[in-house]
Amino acid sequence: MPAFPSCLRLIALTSLLLAAGGMARAERVQLRTEYHDTQPKFIQNEDGGFSGLCVELMRSIERQARIDFTHPAHFVPQKRIQADLAQGRIDVSCGLKKTAGRSTSLFFSEPLYTVAYMILGRRDEPLRFNSIADLAALDQEAPILSVQGSGSTQELRPRLQSLDDSARDVETNLRKLLAGRGRVLVHYDLALRYEIAQSALSEQVMPVGQNIEPYAHHLVFARHVDPALIARIDAAIRTLKVNGEWQAILARYHATPP
């Protein structure tokens, strides 16, 4: 009888070793992706390499889940990435919102981080907005600045009639705001917080509306990707969240945890 518990312990230890061995032997898989020019999710460095929030998150997943994300050496327009996903020319993209329309043709990972609309104004002009409806009341008074081709502009255009999206980046819009060529700038808080932290203009602007309509961004997979592989990636994301590595990456880019 005394040997019986020892046998159980041996069986349990053997099972754990076999499971660990199975994980170690898990096939290393390549997934095709594409990067688009949206800081801080994707940043092209002077040496031609890439960094950024999504790049770092995906590199952590690579190490944890034995995945290799492959990508072109250049940026790809967001509309082209979405078409490539839908038609199976790539396998995954980082940093997209889960919508009813996308859910019918794509798979989504665990939430990566949270984004919301932020409204920036000049420090010398006191304004306050609690919603996009509040912003719409300003709509007839002066142009509302936004970023050309961005998801936020596409989503807000039906709700805000006088959007000026002639500028292609946040930095240019900040300078237009300070020059009085727009009353406020509305965009995703992730991009605005990052740009303000990098910019010498940070003392001249301030948030006049924050955390408006928050939602999560995900990894988004084409329908041909094996659900078991997606589950493996989700397990890696959960592990990275528990061990603190995920939160450390989010903090470097002023991103909000999911």
PAPABA-931016 format. One record per atom (N, C-alpha, C): residue number from 1; atom name; x, y, z; chain. Coordinates in steps of 0.02 Angstrom, whole numbers, plus 32768, in hexadecimal, padded with zeros to 4 digits. Atoms other than C-alpha are relative to their C-alpha. Layout:
seq atom X Y Z mol
NUM CA X Y Z A
...
This chain:
seq atom X Y Z mol
1 N 8028 7FC2 8000 A
1 CA 8000 8000 8000 A
1 C 802A 8040 8000 A
2 N 7FDA 7FC2 8000 A
2 CA 8086 8083 802A A
2 C 801B 8013 7FBB A
3 N 7FE3 7FF0 8042 A
3 CA 80CA 8072 7F79 A
3 C 7FCC 801E 7FD0 A
4 N 8033 7FEA 802F A
4 CA 8022 809F 7F2B A
4 C 8002 804C 7FF4 A
5 N 7FFA 7FB9 800D A
5 CA 802D 815C 7F46 A
5 C 803E 8011 7FD7 A
6 N 7FC3 7FF4 8027 A
6 CA 80DF 8156 7F01 A
6 C 7FF4 7FF1 7FB6 A
7 N 8010 8010 8046 A
7 CA 809D 8103 7E64 A
7 C 7FD7 8037 7FE0 A
8 N 8029 7FC9 801A A
8 CA 801B 818B 7E52 A
8 C 802B 803D 7FF0 A
9 N 7FD4 7FC7 800B A
9 CA 80A1 820F 7E65 A
9 C 802A 7FF6 7FC2 A
10 N 7FD7 8010 803B A
10 CA 810C 81B8 7DE2 A
10 C 7FD8 8009 7FC1 A
11 N 802B 7FF9 803B A
11 CA 807A 81AF 7D69 A
11 C 7FF3 804A 7FF0 A
12 N 800D 7FB9 800A A
12 CA 8052 8267 7D84 A
12 C 803D 8024 7FE4 A
13 N 7FC2 7FE1 8017 A
13 CA 8108 829A 7D6D A
13 C 800D 7FEE 7FB7 A
14 N 7FF6 8016 8045 A
14 CA 8114 8232 7CCF A
14 C 7FD1 8025 7FD0 A
15 N 8031 7FDD 802A A
15 CA 8076 8283 7C8A A
15 C 8016 8048 7FF3 A
16 N 7FE9 7FBB 8008 A
16 CA 80BB 8331 7CAB A
16 C 803B 8004 7FD1 A
17 N 7FC5 8000 802B A
17 CA 8160 8306 7C58 A
17 C 7FED 7FF4 7FB7 A
18 N 8017 800E 8044 A
18 CA 8106 82BF 7BC1 A
18 C 7FDE 803E 7FE2 A
19 N 8022 7FC4 8018 A
19 CA 8099 835B 7BB4 A
19 C 8032 8036 7FEF A
20 N 7FCD 7FCE 800D A
20 CA 812F 83CC 7BC2 A
20 C 8028 7FF0 7FC1 A
21 N 7FDD 8015 803C A
21 CA 8189 8367 7B3F A
21 C 7FD8 800D 7FC1 A
22 N 802B 7FF4 8039 A
22 CA 80F3 8375 7ACD A
22 C 7FFF 8049 7FED A
23 N 7FFF 7FB9 800E A
23 CA 80F2 8432 7AE0 A
23 C 8042 8014 7FE0 A
24 N 7FBF 7FEF 801A A
24 CA 81AC 843A 7ABF A
24 C 8007 7FEA 7FB7 A
25 N 7FFC 8019 8045 A
25 CA 8194 83D3 7A20 A
25 C 7FCA 801D 7FD3 A
26 N 8035 7FE3 8028 A
26 CA 80FF 843A 79E7 A
26 C 801D 801F 7FC0 A
27 N 7FE7 7FE8 8040 A
27 CA 8114 8463 7931 A
27 C 8002 804C 7FFF A
28 N 7FFA 7FB8 8006 A
28 CA 8154 8513 7913 A
28 C 7FDE 8015 7FBF A
29 N 802B 7FEF 8038 A
29 CA 80D8 8566 789E A
29 C 800E 8047 7FE9 A
30 N 7FF9 7FBD 801B A
30 CA 80EB 85FB 782B A
30 C 7FBB 801C 7FEE A
31 N 803D 7FDD 8012 A
31 CA 805D 8678 7819 A
31 C 8012 8040 7FDC A
32 N 7FF2 7FC4 8028 A
32 CA 805D 86FF 7794 A
32 C 7FD7 803B 801B A
33 N 8022 7FC3 7FEB A
33 CA 8032 87B0 77C9 A
33 C 801A 803B 7FD8 A
34 N 7FE9 7FC2 8021 A
34 CA 8045 8862 778A A
34 C 7FFA 8039 8033 A
35 N 8000 7FC6 7FD4 A
35 CA 806C 8906 77E3 A
35 C 7FE5 803C 7FDB A
36 N 8017 7FC1 801E A
36 CA 8017 89AC 77C4 A
36 C 801B 803B 8028 A
37 N 7FDE 7FC5 7FE4 A
37 CA 8058 8A5A 77E9 A
37 C 7FD4 8023 8033 A
38 N 8029 7FE5 7FCA A
38 CA 7FFD 8A7A 788D A
38 C 8027 7FFD 8040 A
39 N 7FDC 7FFE 7FC0 A
39 CA 8066 8AB1 7921 A
39 C 7FCE 8007 803A A
40 N 7FC4 8026 7FF1 A
40 CA 807F 8A72 79A3 A
40 C 7FFA 7FB5 7FF4 A
41 N 8006 8048 800B A
41 CA 803F 89C9 7969 A
41 C 803A 7FE6 7FD6 A
42 N 7FC9 8013 802C A
42 CA 80C1 89C2 78DE A
42 C 802B 803D 7FF2 A
43 N 7FD1 7FC9 800A A
43 CA 815C 8A30 78D1 A
43 C 803A 7FE6 7FD6 A
44 N 7FC6 8014 8028 A
44 CA 81DF 8A23 7849 A
44 C 803D 8028 8017 A
45 N 7FC4 7FE1 7FE6 A
45 CA 828C 8A47 788F A
45 C 802D 8018 7FC8 A
46 N 7FD2 7FE4 8032 A
46 CA 8319 8AA3 7838 A
46 C 8026 7FCA 7FDB A
47 N 7FDB 8036 8021 A
47 CA 8370 89FE 7813 A
47 C 7FD4 7FD5 7FD4 A
48 N 802E 8026 802A A
48 CA 82D6 89BE 77B8 A
48 C 7FDB 7FCA 8026 A
49 N 8024 8030 7FD7 A
49 CA 82A2 8949 7844 A
49 C 7FC1 801E 801E A
50 N 8040 7FEA 7FE5 A
50 CA 81FF 8953 78A3 A
50 C 8000 7FF9 804C A
51 N 800F 8005 7FB9 A
51 CA 81CC 8975 7957 A
51 C 7FB8 8017 8008 A
52 N 8044 7FEA 7FF4 A
52 CA 812B 89A8 79AA A
52 C 7FDA 7FD0 802D A
53 N 8028 8026 7FD2 A
53 CA 80A2 8968 7A1A A
53 C 7FEF 7FBB 7FE5 A
54 N 8013 8041 801D A
54 CA 8060 88DF 79A7 A
54 C 803D 7FD5 7FF1 A
55 N 7FC2 8025 800F A
55 CA 8110 88AE 7972 A
55 C 801A 7FDE 803F A
56 N 7FE7 801E 7FC1 A
56 CA 8146 8893 7A27 A
56 C 7FD1 7FCB 801B A
57 N 802F 8033 7FE8 A
57 CA 80A7 8837 7A56 A
57 C 8007 7FC0 7FD7 A
58 N 7FFB 803B 802B A
58 CA 80BA 87C3 79C1 A
58 C 8042 7FDB 800B A
59 N 7FC1 8022 7FF2 A
59 CA 8171 87A1 79E9 A
59 C 7FFC 7FD9 8041 A
60 N 8009 8025 7FC2 A
60 CA 8140 876F 7A9A A
60 C 7FD7 7FC0 7FF3 A
61 N 8028 803B 8012 A
61 CA 80BC 86FA 7A52 A
61 C 802B 7FCC 7FDB A
62 N 7FD4 802E 8024 A
62 CA 813F 86B0 79DD A
62 C 8028 7FD5 8030 A
63 N 7FD7 8026 7FD0 A
63 CA 81AE 867F 7A70 A
63 C 7FD6 7FD1 802A A
64 N 8029 8027 7FD2 A
64 CA 811F 863F 7ADB A
64 C 7FDC 7FC6 7FDD A
65 N 802A 8031 8022 A
65 CA 80BB 85DF 7A58 A
65 C 8023 7FDD 7FC6 A
66 N 7FDB 801F 8037 A
66 CA 8144 85AA 79DC A
66 C 7FDE 8010 7FBD A
67 N 801E 7FE6 803D A
67 CA 80F9 8615 7952 A
67 C 8033 802F 7FE0 A
68 N 7FD8 7FCE 8024 A
68 CA 8158 8676 78CC A
68 C 7FD1 8029 7FD5 A
69 N 8028 7FD2 802A A
69 CA 80FE 870E 7885 A
69 C 802E 801C 7FCA A
70 N 7FD9 7FE6 8038 A
70 CA 8142 8738 77D9 A
70 C 7FDB 803A 7FDF A
71 N 801F 7FC3 801B A
71 CA 8124 87E0 7784 A
71 C 802D 801E 7FCB A
72 N 7FD7 7FDB 8031 A
72 CA 815D 884B 76F0 A
72 C 802B 8034 8022 A
73 N 7FD1 7FCE 7FE5 A
73 CA 81E9 88C9 770A A
73 C 7FE6 8047 7FF4 A
74 N 801C 7FBD 800D A
74 CA 8172 895A 76E7 A
74 C 7FB9 8001 801C A
75 N 8044 7FF8 7FE9 A
75 CA 80CD 89A0 7724 A
75 C 7FCE 7FEF 7FC9 A
76 N 8037 8010 802E A
76 CA 8029 8969 76D4 A
76 C 7FC3 8029 8016 A
77 N 803C 7FDA 7FEC A
77 CA 7F8B 89D6 76D1 A
77 C 7FCE 7FD5 8026 A
78 N 802F 8025 7FD6 A
78 CA 7F08 89A4 7750 A
78 C 7FC9 7FDE 7FD7 A
79 N 8034 801E 8029 A
79 CA 7E82 8986 76CC A
79 C 801A 7FC1 7FDC A
80 N 7FE3 803A 8022 A
80 CA 7EF8 8910 766F A
80 C 8009 7FC6 8032 A
81 N 7FF8 8034 7FCD A
81 CA 7F1C 88B1 7711 A
81 C 7FBE 7FDD 800D A
82 N 8041 801E 7FF3 A
82 CA 7E64 8897 7732 A
82 C 7FE9 7FD5 7FC5 A
83 N 8011 8029 803B A
83 CA 7E4A 885A 767F A
83 C 802A 7FC1 7FFE A
84 N 7FD4 803B 7FFF A
84 CA 7EE0 87E5 768E A
84 C 7FE9 7FCD 8034 A
85 N 801B 802D 7FCD A
85 CA 7E98 879D 772F A
85 C 7FC2 7FDC 7FE6 A
86 N 803F 801D 8016 A
86 CA 7DED 8783 76E4 A
86 C 800A 7FCD 7FC8 A
87 N 7FF5 802D 8039 A
87 CA 7E35 872D 7649 A
87 C 8036 7FCC 800E A
88 N 7FD1 8034 7FEC A
88 CA 7EB4 86C3 76A9 A
88 C 8046 8009 7FE6 A
89 N 7FBB 7FF5 8017 A
89 CA 7F51 8713 7662 A
89 C 8030 800A 803B A
90 N 7FD9 8001 7FC1 A
90 CA 7F8D 8730 7715 A
90 C 7FD7 7FDA 8034 A
91 N 8020 8029 7FCD A
91 CA 7F63 86D2 77B4 A
91 C 7FE7 8028 803C A
92 N 8011 7FDD 7FC2 A
92 CA 7F5A 8754 783E A
92 C 8013 804A 7FFA A
93 N 7FEF 7FB9 7FFA A
93 CA 7F5A 880F 7862 A
93 C 7FF6 8014 8048 A
94 N 8002 7FEA 7FBA A
94 CA 7F75 886A 7906 A
94 C 7FDF 8044 8006 A
95 N 801B 7FBF 7FED A
95 CA 7F0C 88F4 7951 A
95 C 7FC1 8014 7FDB A
96 N 8040 7FF0 8020 A
96 CA 7E5C 88EB 7909 A
96 C 7FC7 7FF6 8032 A
97 N 803D 8004 7FD7 A
97 CA 7DB2 8903 7958 A
97 C 7FD5 7FC5 7FEB A
98 N 802E 8036 800F A
98 CA 7D39 8872 7964 A
98 C 7FBC 801D 7FF0 A
99 N 8042 7FE7 8015 A
99 CA 7C9B 889E 7903 A
99 C 7FD5 7FC5 7FE8 A
100 N 802E 8035 8016 A
100 CA 7C02 883B 78D1 A
100 C 8011 7FEA 7FB9 A
101 N 7FF0 8010 8045 A
101 CA 7C34 8845 781A A
101 C 8040 7FD6 7FFA A
102 N 7FC2 8025 8002 A
102 CA 7CE6 8808 7837 A
102 C 7FF9 7FBB 801F A
103 N 8007 8040 7FDD A
103 CA 7CAD 877D 78AB A
103 C 7FE3 7FC9 7FD4 A
104 N 801B 8033 802D A
104 CA 7C54 8725 781C A
104 C 8035 7FE1 7FD4 A
105 N 7FCD 801A 802F A
105 CA 7CF5 870E 77B9 A
105 C 8045 7FFA 801E A
106 N 7FBE 8001 7FE1 A
106 CA 7D85 871B 7835 A
106 C 7FFC 7FE5 8047 A
107 N 7FFB 8016 7FBB A
107 CA 7DBF 86D3 78DC A
107 C 8026 8036 8028 A
108 N 7FE2 7FCD 7FD5 A
108 CA 7DF5 873F 7970 A
108 C 8022 7FE0 803C A
109 N 7FDB 8017 7FC6 A
109 CA 7E74 8726 79FA A
109 C 7FE2 801C 8040 A
110 N 800C 7FDE 7FC1 A
110 CA 7E6A 8752 7AB1 A
110 C 800B 804C 7FF6 A
111 N 7FF3 7FB8 8006 A
111 CA 7E61 8810 7AC8 A
111 C 804A 8010 800E A
112 N 7FB9 7FED 7FF7 A
112 CA 7F0E 8860 7AB7 A
112 C 8007 803D 802C A
113 N 7FFE 7FC1 7FDA A
113 CA 7EEE 890F 7AFB A
113 C 7FBF 8025 7FEF A
114 N 803E 7FDA 800A A
114 CA 7E63 8991 7B03 A
114 C 8011 8044 7FE1 A
115 N 7FFB 7FBD 801C A
115 CA 7E4F 8A2D 7A99 A
115 C 7FBD 8024 8009 A
116 N 803C 7FD7 7FFB A
116 CA 7DD2 8ABC 7AA4 A
116 C 800E 8040 7FDA A
117 N 7FF6 7FBE 801F A
117 CA 7DB5 8B63 7A51 A
117 C 801A 8031 8035 A
118 N 7FE9 7FC8 7FD7 A
118 CA 7E15 8BF6 7A9A A
118 C 7FF8 803F 7FD6 A
119 N 8007 7FBF 8022 A
119 CA 7DF2 8CAC 7A6F A
119 C 8033 802F 801F A
120 N 7FCD 7FD0 7FE9 A
120 CA 7E82 8D28 7A7B A
120 C 7FED 8046 7FEE A
121 N 800B 7FBA 800E A
121 CA 7E72 8DE3 7A89 A
121 C 803D 8028 8016 A
122 N 7FCA 7FD4 7FEB A
122 CA 7EE5 8E77 7AA7 A
122 C 7FF8 8011 804B A
123 N 8004 7FF1 7FB9 A
123 CA 7F10 8E9D 7B5C A
123 C 7FE3 8045 800F A
124 N 8019 7FBD 7FF4 A
124 CA 7EDE 8F52 7B47 A
124 C 7FB5 8007 7FF1 A
125 N 8048 7FFD 800F A
125 CA 7E2A 8F25 7B16 A
125 C 7FDC 7FC9 8027 A
126 N 8021 8034 7FD7 A
126 CA 7DC4 8ECB 7B9C A
126 C 7FC3 7FE2 7FDD A
127 N 8037 8025 801E A
127 CA 7D53 8E48 7B4E A
127 C 7FF8 7FBE 8026 A
128 N 8009 8041 7FE1 A
128 CA 7D07 8DA7 7B8E A
128 C 7FCB 7FD8 7FDA A
129 N 802D 802C 8024 A
129 CA 7CB7 8D14 7B33 A
129 C 7FFD 7FBD 8024 A
130 N 8009 8042 7FE1 A
130 CA 7C6F 8C76 7B7F A
130 C 7FEB 7FCA 7FCF A
131 N 8017 8030 8032 A
131 CA 7C35 8C24 7ADF A
131 C 800A 801C 7FBA A
132 N 7FFD 7FE9 8046 A
132 CA 7C3A 8C2C 7A22 A
132 C 7FC4 802D 7FF1 A
133 N 803B 7FD5 8008 A
133 CA 7B8B 8C78 7A2C A
133 C 8010 8047 8016 A
134 N 7FEB 7FBD 7FEA A
134 CA 7BD6 8D0A 7A8F A
134 C 802A 8021 7FCA A
135 N 7FD4 7FE5 8034 A
135 CA 7C58 8D1E 7A07 A
135 C 7FD8 8015 7FC2 A
136 N 8029 7FF0 8039 A
136 CA 7BD2 8D1F 7981 A
136 C 7FE0 8045 8007 A
137 N 801D 7FBE 7FF5 A
137 CA 7B89 8DBC 79D1 A
137 C 8031 8038 7FEC A
138 N 7FCC 7FD1 8015 A
138 CA 7C2E 8E13 79A8 A
138 C 8008 8000 7FB4 A
139 N 7FF2 8011 8045 A
139 CA 7C27 8DD1 78F8 A
139 C 7FF9 803B 7FD0 A
140 N 800C 7FCA 802F A
140 CA 7BE2 8E6D 78A4 A
140 C 802C 803D 800C A
141 N 7FDA 7FC5 7FED A
141 CA 7C58 8EE6 78FC A
141 C 8045 8003 7FE0 A
142 N 7FBB 8000 8019 A
142 CA 7D04 8EB0 78BF A
142 C 8012 7FB9 7FEB A
143 N 7FEC 8044 8014 A
143 CA 7D5B 8E1E 786A A
143 C 8018 7FD6 803B A
144 N 7FE8 8031 7FD0 A
144 CA 7D7B 8D83 78D1 A
144 C 8036 7FD8 7FDD A
145 N 7FC8 8021 8021 A
145 CA 7E26 8D3C 78A8 A
145 C 8000 7FB5 800D A
146 N 7FF8 8048 7FF9 A
146 CA 7E41 8C83 7889 A
146 C 8036 7FE8 7FD0 A
147 N 7FC8 801B 8027 A
147 CA 7EC2 8C11 7838 A
147 C 7FE7 7FDD 7FC1 A
148 N 8015 801A 8041 A
148 CA 7EB0 8BE8 7781 A
148 C 8008 7FB4 7FFD A
149 N 7FFD 8048 800B A
149 CA 7E87 8B31 775C A
149 C 7FFD 7FD6 803F A
150 N 8000 8026 7FC1 A
150 CA 7E7D 8AFF 7814 A
150 C 7FBC 7FE0 800C A
151 N 803F 801F 7FEE A
151 CA 7DFA 8A8C 785B A
151 C 7FD2 802F 8025 A
152 N 802B 7FD1 7FDA A
152 CA 7DBF 8B15 78D0 A
152 C 7FDD 8030 7FD1 A
153 N 801F 7FD3 8030 A
153 CA 7D9F 8B8A 783E A
153 C 7FC7 7FDD 7FDB A
154 N 8034 8025 8024 A
154 CA 7D3E 8B04 77E0 A
154 C 7FC2 7FF5 802C A
155 N 8038 800D 7FD3 A
155 CA 7CD4 8ADF 7879 A
155 C 7FDA 8040 8012 A
156 N 8020 7FC2 7FE8 A
156 CA 7CB2 8B95 78A8 A
156 C 7FE3 802A 7FC9 A
157 N 8018 7FD4 8036 A
157 CA 7C92 8BE0 77FD A
157 C 7FB4 8003 7FFB A
158 N 804A 7FFB 8004 A
158 CA 7BD8 8BB0 77FB A
158 C 7FE2 8027 803A A
159 N 801C 7FE0 7FC3 A
159 CA 7BC4 8C00 78A8 A
159 C 8017 8048 8007 A
160 N 7FE4 7FBC 7FFB A
160 CA 7C2C 8C9F 7891 A
160 C 8008 801B 7FBA A
161 N 8005 7FE8 8045 A
161 CA 7C0B 8D07 77F7 A
161 C 803D 8027 7FE9 A
162 N 7FCA 7FD3 8017 A
162 CA 7CA1 8D7D 77F6 A
162 C 8045 7FE6 8012 A
163 N 7FBD 801B 7FF4 A
163 CA 7D34 8D07 780D A
163 C 8031 8018 7FCB A
164 N 7FC9 7FED 802D A
164 CA 7DD5 8D48 77C2 A
164 C 8036 7FCA 8007 A
165 N 7FCF 8037 7FFE A
165 CA 7E3F 8CAF 779B A
165 C 8036 8009 7FCB A
166 N 7FCD 7FF3 8034 A
166 CA 7EB9 8D03 7723 A
166 C 8046 7FEE 8017 A
167 N 7FBE 8012 7FE5 A
167 CA 7F4D 8CDC 7797 A
167 C 8005 7FB5 8009 A
168 N 7FF8 8048 8000 A
168 CA 7F94 8C2C 778F A
168 C 801B 7FE4 8042 A
169 N 7FE3 8019 7FC1 A
169 CA 7FDE 8C23 783F A
169 C 7FED 802E 803A A
170 N 8013 7FDC 7FC3 A
170 CA 7FC4 8C5D 78F2 A
170 C 802B 803F 8007 A
171 N 7FD4 7FC7 7FF6 A
171 CA 805C 8CD1 78F6 A
171 C 7FE9 803C 7FD7 A
172 N 8018 7FC9 802A A
172 CA 801D 8D39 7863 A
172 C 7FBF 801D 801C A
173 N 803F 7FE8 7FE4 A
173 CA 7F71 8D43 78B3 A
173 C 800B 8028 8040 A
174 N 7FF1 7FD9 7FC4 A
174 CA 7FBC 8D80 7957 A
174 C 8015 8047 7FED A
175 N 7FE9 7FBD 8015 A
175 CA 8011 8E0F 78FB A
175 C 7FC5 8028 7FE3 A
176 N 803B 7FDE 801A A
176 CA 7F6E 8E39 78A0 A
176 C 7FD4 8018 803A A
177 N 8029 7FED 7FC6 A
177 CA 7F12 8E3A 7947 A
177 C 801D 803F 8021 A
178 N 7FE1 7FC7 7FDF A
178 CA 7F90 8EB3 7994 A
178 C 7FFF 803F 7FD4 A
179 N 8003 7FC7 802E A
179 CA 7F89 8F22 78F9 A
179 C 7FB8 801A 7FF8 A
180 N 8045 7FEA 8005 A
180 CA 7ECC 8F33 790E A
180 C 7FDC 7FE8 7FC2 A
181 N 801F 801A 803D A
181 CA 7EA4 8ECF 7872 A
181 C 7FCF 7FC8 800E A
182 N 8033 8030 7FE9 A
182 CA 7E30 8E5E 78D5 A
182 C 7FF2 800E 8049 A
183 N 8012 7FF1 7FBA A
183 CA 7DD3 8E6B 797A A
183 C 8019 7FC9 802E A
184 N 7FE8 8039 7FD9 A
184 CA 7DFE 8DBC 79BA A
184 C 801A 7FCB 7FD0 A
185 N 7FE8 803B 8025 A
185 CA 7E54 8D1C 7981 A
185 C 7FE2 7FC2 8022 A
186 N 801C 803D 7FE6 A
186 CA 7DFA 8C75 7996 A
186 C 8021 7FC4 7FDF A
187 N 7FDD 803B 801A A
187 CA 7E53 8BCF 7984 A
187 C 8002 7FCC 8038 A
188 N 7FF8 8034 7FCC A
188 CA 7E7B 8B2D 79E2 A
188 C 8030 8018 8035 A
189 N 7FD5 7FE9 7FC9 A
189 CA 7EC6 8B4E 7A8E A
189 C 8045 7FE0 7FFE A
190 N 7FBE 8022 8004 A
190 CA 7F52 8ACF 7A70 A
190 C 8031 802A 7FD7 A
191 N 7FD4 7FD9 802C A
191 CA 7F9A 8B34 79E0 A
191 C 800D 8046 801C A
192 N 7FF7 7FBD 7FE6 A
192 CA 7F7C 8BDD 7A32 A
192 C 802E 8002 803D A
193 N 7FD5 8001 7FC5 A
193 CA 7FCC 8BAF 7AD8 A
193 C 8049 7FF5 7FED A
194 N 7FBB 800E 8016 A
194 CA 8064 8B68 7A80 A
194 C 801F 803D 7FDF A
195 N 7FE5 7FC7 8025 A
195 CA 8079 8BFF 7A0E A
195 C 800D 803B 802F A
196 N 7FF6 7FC9 7FD0 A
196 CA 8063 8C7C 7A9D A
196 C 803F 7FF3 8028 A
197 N 7FC4 8010 7FD8 A
197 CA 80E9 8C20 7B01 A
197 C 8040 800C 7FD8 A
198 N 7FC5 7FF7 802A A
198 CA 8161 8C2E 7A6C A
198 C 8009 8049 7FEA A
199 N 8001 7FBF 8021 A
199 CA 8136 8CE0 7A3C A
199 C 8013 8039 8030 A
200 N 7FF0 7FC3 7FD9 A
200 CA 8178 8D89 7A76 A
200 C 7FC3 802C 8008 A
201 N 803E 7FD8 7FFD A
201 CA 80C5 8DC9 7A63 A
201 C 7FD4 7FEC 803A A
202 N 802C 801D 7FCC A
202 CA 8083 8D69 7AFA A
202 C 7FE9 8032 8033 A
203 N 8013 7FCE 7FCE A
203 CA 807F 8E03 7B6B A
203 C 7FCA 8030 7FE5 A
204 N 802F 7FD0 801E A
204 CA 800C 8E5F 7AF2 A
204 C 7FBB 7FE2 7FF1 A
205 N 8040 8021 800D A
205 CA 7F81 8DDE 7ADE A
205 C 7FEB 7FD8 803E A
206 N 8018 8027 7FC7 A
206 CA 7F14 8D7E 7B59 A
206 C 7FC2 7FD9 7FEB A
207 N 803D 8025 800E A
207 CA 7E8D 8CF8 7B55 A
207 C 7FC3 8028 8018 A
208 N 803F 7FE0 7FEC A
208 CA 7DDF 8D46 7B56 A
208 C 7FC7 7FCE 7FFB A
209 N 802F 8038 8000 A
209 CA 7D87 8C9E 7B43 A
209 C 8028 7FC0 7FFF A
210 N 7FD9 803D 7FFA A
210 CA 7DC9 8BF3 7B77 A
210 C 7FD4 7FC3 800B A
211 N 8020 8041 7FF4 A
211 CA 7D98 8B3B 7B7E A
211 C 7FB9 7FFE 7FE4 A
212 N 8041 7FFE 8021 A
212 CA 7D09 8B54 7B04 A
212 C 7FF8 7FC1 7FD4 A
213 N 8010 803D 8027 A
213 CA 7CBD 8AB2 7ABE A
213 C 803A 7FD0 7FFC A
214 N 7FC6 802E 8001 A
214 CA 7D4A 8A3C 7AF2 A
214 C 7FEE 7FBB 7FE4 A
215 N 8008 8045 8018 A
215 CA 7D61 8992 7AA0 A
215 C 8045 7FE1 7FF9 A
216 N 7FC0 8024 8003 A
216 CA 7DE8 890D 7A8E A
216 C 8019 7FF9 7FB8 A
217 N 7FE0 8015 803F A
217 CA 7E63 88EC 7A01 A
217 C 8019 7FB8 8009 A
218 N 7FF1 8048 8000 A
218 CA 7E8C 8838 79D3 A
218 C 8032 7FF0 7FC8 A
219 N 7FE5 8021 803C A
219 CA 7EF6 87CB 7964 A
219 C 7FC5 7FE6 7FDA A
220 N 8038 8017 802A A
220 CA 7E85 87A2 78D2 A
220 C 801C 7FCE 7FCD A
221 N 7FE7 8038 8029 A
221 CA 7E99 86FE 7873 A
221 C 7FD1 7FF3 7FC5 A
222 N 8027 8016 8039 A
222 CA 7E61 86C9 77C7 A
222 C 7FDE 7FBE 8011 A
223 N 8029 803A 7FF1 A
223 CA 7DDF 863E 77C5 A
223 C 8024 7FBD 7FF5 A
224 N 7FDE 803F 800D A
224 CA 7E59 85BC 7785 A
224 C 8030 7FEC 8038 A
225 N 7FD1 8010 7FCA A
225 CA 7EC5 85C5 7823 A
225 C 7FE1 7FCD 8030 A
226 N 8017 8036 7FD4 A
226 CA 7EB6 852A 7891 A
226 C 7FEA 801B 8044 A
227 N 8016 7FE8 7FBD A
227 CA 7E4C 8550 792D A
227 C 802D 7FE7 8039 A
228 N 7FD3 8018 7FCC A
228 CA 7EC5 84E4 7992 A
228 C 803D 802C 8006 A
229 N 7FC7 7FD2 7FFF A
229 CA 7F52 8559 7961 A
229 C 7FEC 8043 8021 A
230 N 8018 7FC3 7FDF A
230 CA 7EEA 85F0 7995 A
230 C 7FFA 7FF5 804B A
231 N 8004 8010 7FB9 A
231 CA 7EC9 859B 7A3C A
231 C 8045 8000 8020 A
232 N 7FBB 8000 7FE8 A
232 CA 7F84 8582 7A50 A
232 C 801A 8048 8009 A
233 N 7FEC 7FBA 7FFB A
233 CA 7FA1 863B 7A30 A
233 C 7FDC 8022 803A A
234 N 8025 7FE4 7FC8 A
234 CA 7F17 866B 7AAA A
234 C 801D 7FEA 8043 A
235 N 7FE1 8019 7FC3 A
235 CA 7F68 85FD 7B2F A
235 C 8041 8026 800E A
236 N 7FC2 7FDA 7FF8 A
236 CA 800D 8657 7B11 A
236 C 7FF2 8046 8018 A
237 N 8012 7FBC 7FEB A
237 CA 7FB9 8701 7B23 A
237 C 7FED 8000 804A A
238 N 8014 8003 7FB9 A
238 CA 7F6A 86CD 7BC9 A
238 C 803D 7FF7 802D A
239 N 7FC3 800A 7FD8 A
239 CA 8013 8690 7C09 A
239 C 8028 8041 8005 A
240 N 7FDB 7FC2 8000 A
240 CA 8067 8733 7BD7 A
240 C 7FDF 8036 802B A
241 N 8024 7FD1 7FD5 A
241 CA 7FE0 8796 7C30 A
241 C 800D 7FF0 804A A
242 N 7FF7 8015 7FBA A
242 CA 7FF7 8730 7CD0 A
242 C 8047 800F 8017 A
243 N 7FBA 7FF7 7FE9 A
243 CA 80B6 873D 7CD3 A
243 C 8018 8049 7FFD A
244 N 7FEF 7FB9 7FFF A
244 CA 80B4 87FA 7CBA A
244 C 8021 801B 7FC1 A
245 N 7FDD 7FE8 803C A
245 CA 810D 8801 7C12 A
245 C 7FD2 802A 7FD4 A
246 N 8031 7FDD 802A A
246 CA 806F 8839 7BB7 A
246 C 7FF7 8048 8018 A
247 N 800C 7FBE 7FE4 A
247 CA 804F 88CB 7C2D A
247 C 803D 802E 7FF7 A
248 N 7FC3 7FD8 8009 A
248 CA 8105 8904 7C1F A
248 C 8003 801C 7FB9 A
249 N 8000 7FE8 8046 A
249 CA 80F5 8911 7B61 A
249 C 7FCB 8037 7FF7 A
250 N 8034 7FCD 8006 A
250 CA 8050 896F 7B6D A
250 C 8017 8043 801D A
251 N 7FEB 7FC2 7FDE A
251 CA 809D 89EC 7BE6 A
251 C 8032 8027 7FD6 A
252 N 7FCE 7FDD 8029 A
252 CA 812C 8A14 7B6E A
252 C 7FDF 802A 7FC9 A
253 N 8022 7FDD 8037 A
253 CA 80AD 8A4E 7AEC A
253 C 7FC1 8025 8018 A
254 N 8038 7FDB 7FE3 A
254 CA 8030 8AA1 7B63 A
254 C 7FBD 7FE1 7FEC A
255 N 803C 8025 8013 A
255 CA 7FAF 8A1B 7B39 A
255 C 7FDA 7FEB 803F A
256 N 802B 8013 7FC8 A
256 CA 7F1C 89EE 7BAA A
256 C 7FF4 7FB5 7FFF A
257 N 800D 8049 7FFE A
257 CA 7F0C 8937 7BE3 A
257 C 7FB7 7FF1 7FEF A
258 N 8045 8013 8012 A
258 CA 7E72 88D9 7BA6 A
258 C 7FD5 7FF5 803E A
